[in-house]
Amino acid sequence: MATTPSTTFSLYPNHNLPAESSIVEETISRHFTGEFAGDVSVPWSNLQKIVAELIGTYILIFAGCGAALVDRERTLTTVGIAMVWGLVLMALIYAVGHVSGAHFNPAVTLAFAASCRLPLIQVPMYVLSQLMGSTLACLTLRIMFHKQGDIRPTVTQYSSLTTDLEAITWEFLITFFLMFTICGVATDDRSNKALSGVAIGATVWFNVLIAGPITGASMNPARSIGPALISGIYKNLWVFIVAPILGAMAATIVYSVLRGPNPEKHEEHSKSIYNDMLPTFRGLERSCASFTKCWRA
């Protein structure tokens, strides 16, 4: 995905060193470099981010929950449903990841905000866009599958054999796996970001494959709230809101231990040193030139 430009410094006068103003401008421009983590390649307007998150979440929920409803009639099986969730998320990351970061998930948004990778002022617009996209997608499915009478298969629930603690643990763990993967492949400068969509989509695929039959594998408060609002089934909804948020935040904390030093800060520090030393270098160069001139004379 995005790469960090390097700056070459030289003591020779024909190679211009960056001035303080250019350093500030470059630092500001780099604030908008990156993908999926909440940073984008250009300073997109808030409206563009809202539209990207709304449409992206709509497509994600429409495809994933739609697969659950199709399974009623055509028997896609858990493998097929899991594949739909993984593939559609992978496609959306590459489609709008450069616009909004491709969160589509309030838990991811809140985790990025808590780790200072997303401005807090943008959190409400991200979360509201995601909730609206999920709700509209479920409303569309309710209309298109009206012959089924309800959209209960889209609601994330667990049986009476599964306790609340077990459900919370499952949702916490699979969201932790998802967010940990996101941190590794999409926010770490050492990773190969070109394959971030594939890695994240694959993580969702095996999460749904494993936890889908037990809790529905939400990993996403918006994914659970939308179907609940349209179907009117709110039982245990709090589990699918609290557990994913805690799991995502825990993953960002754990991955921070693995994260290397910020190369931008190191480079900016080096630039500052060179700019401070520049007058001295030029003074020495003038002195050497004067000495050489006098010696030849």
N, C-alpha and C positions, 0 to 999 in steps of 0.2 A: 504494500500500500504506500503510504507516504514515507519519504526518506528525508533525513536531516541533512541539509547542505553543509559542506565543510568549507572553512575559510583558511587560505594559506597565507602566512605572514612572511614578510621578507624585510631585510634591513636595507635593501637597495632602493634608491629614490624612484626608480621607474616602476616599482610595484607599490601602488597606493594602499596604505593600511586603512581599514574602515574607521570612520570617525565615530565619535560618541553617539551622534544622532542616528547614524546608520545602524549601529548596534541596537539601539532602542527600537528602531523600526523593524529590524529583523527579528528581535525578540518578540515584539507584538505580533508579527505575521506568523511566527512559529506557534503562537498560542492556538492558532486555528488549524494546525497541521495534525493529521492522524485520523483514525477511523474507529468506529464502534464504541470507543471509550467515552463518547460524548464530545470529542473534538472533531472538527470537520476540516476539509481541505481548504475551504474559503469561508469568509465570514458571512455565512448564509443568514438571511433575516429570520426573525422568530416565526413569522408566518410560514415560511418554507419548512421550518422544523416541525411546526404544528401539523401542517398538511402531510408531511412525510410520516410522522408518527401515527397520525389518525388512519391514513390509508394503509400503511404497513401493518398496523395492528388489526385493521379490518380484514385484510387478506389472510393474515396468519390465523385468526380465529375462524374466519369463514371456511378456510380449507381444513384446518384441524378438526373443528367441531362438526363440519359438514361430513368429514370422513366417518365420524362416529354415528351420524344419522344414516349414512349410506350403508353402514355395516348392518343396520337393522334389516335391510332389504337384499343386499348382495354379499354379505359375509366377507368383509375385508380382512377380518381377524386382527388381533393385536399387532402383529407384525406390519400389516398394511397401514393401519392407523398411525403407528409410530413412524413409519417411513414418510407418510404425508407430512407430519409435524416437522420432521427433520429437514426434508427437502424444501418445503416452503420457506422455512426460516433461513436456510442457506441462500436461497434465491433472493430473498428480501434484503439480506445483509449486503449482497453485492448490488442490489438495485438502489437502495437509498441510504446505505451506510455512510456514504460521503456527504449526505445532506444533513441528517439528524443524529447519526451515530447508530441508528437501527436498534434502539432499545426494545420497544414494543412491550415493555414489562416494568411496572412501577418498582419492583424489587431491584432490578438492575439500575434504574434511574436513581433511586434512593441510595444505593450502595456507591454509585459514582459520586453523588453529591457528598456523602459522608467522607469519602476519600479525597475530596477536593478536586475531582476530575470533571465536575459539572457545576457551574454557578448555581447557588441555591435559588436565585431569582427565577431560574428556568425550570425548576422542579415542578411547580404547579401546572404550568402549561404542558409539560411532558406527560404528567400523570393524567390530567383531564383528557388530553388527546387520546391516550391509550384506553382509558375507560370508555370514552365515547366510541372509539373504533370497535372495541369489543362488543359493546351493547348494540350498535347498529348492525354488526355482523350477525349476532344472534337473532335480532329482529328479522333480518333478511331470511335467515334459515327457518325461522318460525313460519314465515309466509310461504316459502318455497316448499317446505315439507309439511304443509298443513294437513295433508291426508294422514299423517302419522298421529295426529292429535296432540302431541306434545314434543318437547325437545329434551326430555329427561336424560337421554344418553350423553348430552353435552355437559350436564351438571357434574362437577367434581364431588363425589361422595365416597364414603367407605362403609363397609358392612358393620353390623353389630359385633362381629367377631374381632374387628380391629378396634383397639382402644384409642382414645384421643391422643394419648402419649405416643403410641405407635405411629399414628397418622402424622403427628407433628414431627416425629423423628424422620419418617420417610420423606416428607416434604422438605424438611431442613437439609437432609443429606443430598437429595437430588438437585436442589437449588444450589447448594454448596458446590457440587460437581460442575454445574453449569457456569456459575460465576467464576469459579477457579479457572476453568478453561478460557472464559472470556478475558480474564486478567492476563493469562499467559500468552494467548495468541493474538490479542488485539490491542493490548495496552503496554506490553513490554517491548522496549526498543530493540531488544536482542532477538526477537522472534521473527519468523517468516510470516508477515501479515497477509501475503497473497493467498494463503490457504486458511485464513481465519474463519471464513464462512463455512468451509467444509468441516473444520474441527468442531465448531459450535453446533452445526446441524447434526453431526454425528453424535455429539453428546446428548442432545435432545432426543435423538432417535433411541439410544440405548436406555436413557432415563424413562421414556414412555414405555419401552419394551419391558422393563423390569418392574417399575412402580405403577404403570397404568392399570393393571388388574386389581391393584390394592387400594390406591387412593385416587386414581385418575391422572396422576402425575401432572399436577398443575404447574408448579415452579413459577407461577405468574398470577398475582392477585387479579389483574385485569381479565385473565382467562377464566377465572372462577366467578368474578363479580358480574360480568356480562350475562352469562347463562342464568345466573341466579336471579337477576333483575327481570329477564324476559320470561323465565319459567315460574317465578314466584317461589322457588325452593331455596330457603336460606339456611337450612340445617347445616351446622358445623362450618359455616362459611368463614368464621374467624380463623379456623385452622389454616385455611388456604390463603389468608392474608398475612397472618403473623409469621408462620413458619418460613415461607419463602423470603420475606424481608430479613429475618434473622440469619437465614442461611447465606444470602447474598452478601450481607455485611460481614459475616464471619469469614467468608472466602476472601474478601478484599483485605481483611486484616492479616490473614495467614499468608496470602501471596506477597504482601508488603515485605515480609521477611526474606522472600526469595528475590525480590526486585533489586536490580543493580543500581549504582549511582546514576543520577540524571545527567546524561552527557551534555545537555544544553547548559546546565548550570556550570559544569566544568569548562565548557567552551567559552561561555560568557565571562567567567572569571579570568580565563587566559587572555581574552580580548581586552579586558580591563587592564591587566598587567602590561600588555604590549602598548596600549594607548598611553598609560602612565609613563612608560619608559621611552616612548617615541621621541619627545624633545631631547632627551639625553643622547639617544642614538644619532639624531640629526646634528646635535652639537659636536659630537665626536667626529662625525663624518666631515663637517666643515673644518674642524681643526686639522684633521688629517690632510684635507685638500690644501689648506693654507701652508702646512708644513712641507708638503710635496712641492708646491709652487715655489716656496722660498729656497728649497734645496736645489731645485733645477736652476734657479736664477743664480 
